[in-house]
Amino acid sequence: MTRGNQRDTDRAKAQKKAAAANKGKKESGVSLTARRERDAQIIRDKQAKKEAEKEAAAKAGQTS
């Protein structure tokens, strides 16, 4: 039960389709570790901002 060259042609077709799909995407040029560190820093900044807002709200509630 051989498939002949069908497997090869399907593989080539899939590679061509994948290349076309990736053609529109732009590589950011950022390594995985650098991207993770950048994202982690953004999250830390957001958390610090939220904490500052909570503290400001708590102070506003105490003085009023």
Beta strands, then each sheet from edge to edge (+ up, - down):
end
